[in-house]
Each structure stands twice: as C-alpha cells, then as structure tokens.
Amino acid sequence: MRVLIVENEKTAALRLQHLLVDCEEPVEIAGVLDSIKDTVSFFQQDKPVDLAFMDIHLEDGLSFDIFNQLEVKTPIVFTTAHEEYALNAFKVHSIDYLLKPIMLPDLQQAIDKYKQLLHYLHPPKQVIDDVRNALLAPFYKNRFVVKIGDHLRSIVTENIVCFFSDAKMTFLVTKDERSYIIDFSLEQLEACLHPDKFFRINRSHIVNIHYIEDILQHESNRLLLTMKHTKKEEIFVSRERVSAFKVWLGQ
C-alpha cells in the first residue's frame, strides 16, 4: 500500500512513519510533504497513492485549502491535535480523523477501515452509503491529553472516574486518584463523551458508570453516589437529574 504523509511537524511525520512500519499492512511511503503548495503539486502530477495521512495545520495554511484547488480522489485520514475540525474533515469525505498523539491501534483501525471500503467499490453507491454512514456517526473522545509540568500525558477514558468543575476550572479524576486540569467545559464534555458510559449528574460533575460503587436514596429526592478511586467519595445526583439518571443506569 502506497501512502502519502502531509505533515509540517518533522517529529510527528517521523513518528507516523515508524507507526506505519509496525502496522499489519506492508506500507510504502510515496512522499512526506509539509505544505499546501507541495501537496497540490503532488496530486496534480497524478502520482498513484492509495491513502493519504494529512495534518490540518500546514506551513502555508489549513490543508482544507487543498480541496478548494483541486479534486482529490485519494482517501484521506486527517491527523491533528485539534478535534474542532472534525466536521470540516468529514465534508471533504475523509475516511477517518485521528487525534494526536496517534496510537498504533487507532492507526491500524484507520487502515482497516480503508481496506474495508475497498471491498465496496462496486457498485459505487454502496461506497457512498458506507462512507456517509461512517461520517455521520457520533464522534466520541476516547482519550484526553493533560499537562504535567513540562510533560504531556494521554489518558484513556476507561481510566477516568469522573469530571468535575471547581473555581471556573474543569478537572478529570483518574482511577489512581489523581486530578488533572483540562481545557474543556462540562458542556463540551457532555457532547464528546460516550453517553452509555458518562452521565452529568449535577451542575459540577460527570461520572463514569463503571466507577459507581454505591447509590443511596437521600432526602429531598436526591441520590447519593459513592465513587471508587476518588478522594471525594460522595456526590449527589440533583433532583432534576434523578429520573434521567435512573433511565441511564437501566440502558
């Protein structure tokens, strides 16, 4: 499989090349580009490429400008640290959207998705339907990047006990009882967390169903939760959320 890498960060481009070598599918790197200008020139030469991995922020602008200048028939997997561009990526018919730091399982899944789509090249309508369904599927985060001093750490959602807000800041709490500040509001988190796993129980807390240890009926028609792996062991489900919370538990 021949792939094109469009990435303006040399470290990120090198990491992606190393990850591609570790994938199950043999990969040949057709080129590594860092700008809109060079990428447009590459596609205009009609060089054969099976799949392109494309960062959004390039040396001379956003990679979406490439699609304004010519028709790109090559399937695209966007690789970026910015999740807010997901909708724009889907408008240009990308087959996947990977958030940095990219992990090998996610990369392999994107390649497997591409290989699956190849099986539906005939009839063309089937490809369109499959891609449309994939692009319209809800986009849920499965990891968050937190800053620890001068270091960055990626935390998978399975290890997050809850999220809470305090003093106009938002924190996530991990199962090792550590709290980290994140650049999300609870409203933004509600939109990007899987609703089967996470539920907002009051104005300041979103909890993971897998870390609820006990639920106690409390006065004033509230529920008292005891959470695993958190110093703040008891938090309340507000009266307004009790009914919806019970429905969520029974899904």
C-alpha positions in Angstrom: 0.0 0.0 0.0 1.4 3.4 -1.1 0.7 6.2 1.3 1.4 10.0 1.3 2.2 11.9 4.5 1.3 15.6 4.7 2.7 16.9 8.0 4.5 20.1 8.9 6.0 18.8 12.2 9.1 16.7 11.4 8.8 14.8 14.7 5.2 13.9 14.1 5.9 12.9 10.5 8.8 10.6 11.7 6.6 9.1 14.4 3.8 8.3 11.9 6.3 6.7 9.5 7.5 4.4 12.4 4.0 3.5 13.3 3.1 2.7 9.7 6.1 0.2 9.6 4.5 -1.5 12.6 1.1 -1.9 11.0 -0.1 -5.3 9.7 -0.3 -4.0 6.1 3.0 -3.5 4.2 3.4 0.2 3.6 5.5 2.2 1.1 5.9 5.9 1.8 5.3 7.8 -1.5 6.3 11.1 -0.1 6.4 13.4 3.0 5.1 16.9 2.4 4.6 19.9 4.7 2.7 22.5 2.7 -0.5 23.1 0.7 1.6 24.2 -2.4 3.6 21.0 -2.5 0.6 18.8 -1.8 -1.4 20.4 -4.7 1.6 19.9 -7.0 1.9 16.3 -6.0 -1.8 15.5 -6.7 -1.7 17.4 -10.0 1.1 15.1 -11.2 -1.4 12.2 -10.7 1.1 10.0 -8.8 -0.5 6.8 -7.6 -1.3 6.8 -3.9 -3.6 4.5 -2.1 -4.1 6.6 1.1 -3.0 10.0 2.4 -2.4 11.0 6.1 -2.9 14.7 6.3 -2.3 17.2 9.2 -4.7 20.2 9.2 -2.2 22.9 10.1 0.5 23.1 7.4 3.3 25.5 6.7 1.2 27.8 4.5 -2.3 27.4 5.9 -5.1 24.8 6.6 -5.0 21.7 4.5 -8.7 22.1 3.6 -7.5 24.7 1.0 -6.0 21.8 -1.0 -9.6 20.6 -1.7 -10.6 24.1 -2.8 -7.9 24.0 -5.5 -8.4 20.5 -7.0 -10.4 17.3 -6.7 -8.6 14.8 -4.5 -9.8 11.2 -5.2 -7.3 9.6 -2.8 -8.9 8.6 0.6 -7.8 10.9 3.4 -7.1 10.2 7.0 -6.7 13.5 8.9 -4.2 13.6 11.8 -4.4 16.5 14.1 -4.3 17.7 17.7 -7.4 19.8 17.1 -10.7 18.0 17.3 -12.8 21.1 16.4 -12.0 20.5 12.7 -13.8 17.1 12.6 -16.9 18.4 10.8 -14.8 20.2 8.1 -12.8 17.0 7.6 -15.9 15.0 7.0 -17.2 17.5 4.5 -14.2 16.6 2.2 -15.0 12.9 2.6 -12.1 11.8 4.8 -12.4 8.2 6.0 -11.1 8.8 9.5 -9.9 11.6 11.9 -7.1 10.7 14.3 -6.2 12.9 17.2 -2.6 13.3 18.2 -0.7 11.7 19.8 -1.6 8.9 17.4 -1.5 5.4 18.9 -0.8 2.3 16.8 -4.3 0.6 17.5 -6.0 3.8 16.2 -3.8 3.9 13.1 -4.3 0.2 12.4 -8.1 0.7 12.7 -8.0 3.6 10.2 -6.1 1.4 7.7 -8.5 -1.5 8.3 -11.4 0.9 7.6 -9.8 1.9 4.3 -9.3 -1.8 3.4 -13.0 -2.5 4.2 -14.1 0.3 1.9 -12.1 -1.2 -1.0 -14.4 -4.2 -0.9 -17.3 -2.0 -1.8 -16.0 -0.2 -4.8 -18.8 -1.9 -6.9 -21.4 -0.7 -7.1 -20.2 3.0 -6.3 -23.5 3.7 -4.5 -22.5 1.2 -1.8 -19.2 3.1 -1.2 -21.1 6.4 -0.9 -23.6 4.9 1.6 -20.8 3.3 3.7 -18.7 6.5 3.9 -21.8 8.6 4.6 -22.8 6.4 7.5 -19.3 6.4 8.9 -19.0 10.2 8.7 -22.4 10.8 10.3 -21.6 8.5 13.2 -21.2 10.4 16.5 -17.7 11.4 17.3 -16.7 10.5 20.9 -13.3 11.1 22.5 -11.5 8.0 23.8 -8.6 9.8 25.4 -7.6 13.2 26.8 -4.2 14.9 26.9 -3.2 16.5 30.2 -0.2 18.6 31.1 2.1 17.6 34.0 4.7 20.2 34.4 6.6 20.3 31.1 5.3 16.9 30.1 2.1 15.7 28.3 0.2 12.6 29.2 -2.5 10.8 27.3 -5.3 9.3 29.5 -7.9 6.9 28.1 -11.5 7.5 29.1 -11.7 4.0 30.5 -9.3 5.1 33.3 -11.3 8.3 34.1 -13.6 8.1 37.2 -15.3 11.4 36.8 -15.0 15.0 35.6 -15.8 18.0 37.9 -15.7 21.8 37.8 -14.4 24.0 40.6 -13.5 27.7 40.6 -14.1 28.0 36.9 -11.8 25.2 36.1 -12.5 21.6 34.9 -10.7 18.6 36.2 -10.7 14.9 35.4 -10.1 12.3 38.1 -8.3 9.0 37.2 -8.6 5.6 38.9 -5.2 6.2 40.6 -6.9 9.1 42.5 -5.1 11.9 40.6 -6.8 15.1 39.3 -5.7 17.0 36.2 -6.9 20.3 34.7 -8.3 20.1 31.2 -9.3 22.8 28.7 -13.0 21.7 28.4 -16.2 22.9 30.0 -18.7 20.3 31.3 -21.0 21.3 28.4 -18.3 20.4 25.9 -17.5 17.2 27.7 -21.2 16.1 27.5 -21.0 16.5 23.7 -17.9 14.4 23.2 -18.2 11.6 25.8 -20.0 8.4 25.1 -23.4 8.7 26.7 -23.5 5.0 27.6 -20.5 5.4 29.8 -20.7 9.0 31.2 -23.6 11.0 32.7 -23.8 14.5 34.1 -25.4 14.1 37.5 -25.4 17.8 38.5 -24.0 21.2 37.5 -20.5 20.3 38.5 -20.0 16.5 38.0 -19.9 14.0 35.1 -19.4 10.4 36.3 -18.3 7.1 34.7 -20.8 4.3 35.2 -18.0 1.8 35.8 -16.7 3.6 38.9 -20.0 4.0 40.7 -19.6 1.9 43.9 -22.9 2.6 45.6 -26.2 4.5 45.2 -28.2 5.6 48.2 -31.6 7.2 48.4 -31.3 10.5 50.1 -33.6 13.2 51.5 -35.1 15.8 49.2 -35.5 13.2 46.4 -31.8 13.1 45.7 -29.4 10.2 45.2 -26.1 9.9 47.0 -23.3 8.3 45.0 -20.2 6.7 46.3 -17.4 6.6 43.7 -14.4 4.4 43.6 -10.9 5.7 43.4 -11.7 9.3 44.3 -11.0 11.3 47.4 -14.4 12.9 47.2 -16.2 9.7 47.7 -19.8 11.0 48.0 -21.5 13.2 45.4 -25.2 13.9 44.8 -27.4 13.4 41.8 -29.5 16.6 41.6 -33.3 16.3 41.9 -33.7 17.4 38.3 -31.4 14.7 37.0 -32.6 11.7 39.1 -35.2 10.4 36.6 -32.8 10.6 33.7 -30.1 9.1 35.8 -32.2 6.0 36.6 -33.0 5.6 32.9 -29.3 5.8 32.1 -28.5 3.2 34.6 -31.0 0.8 33.1 -29.9 1.1 29.5 
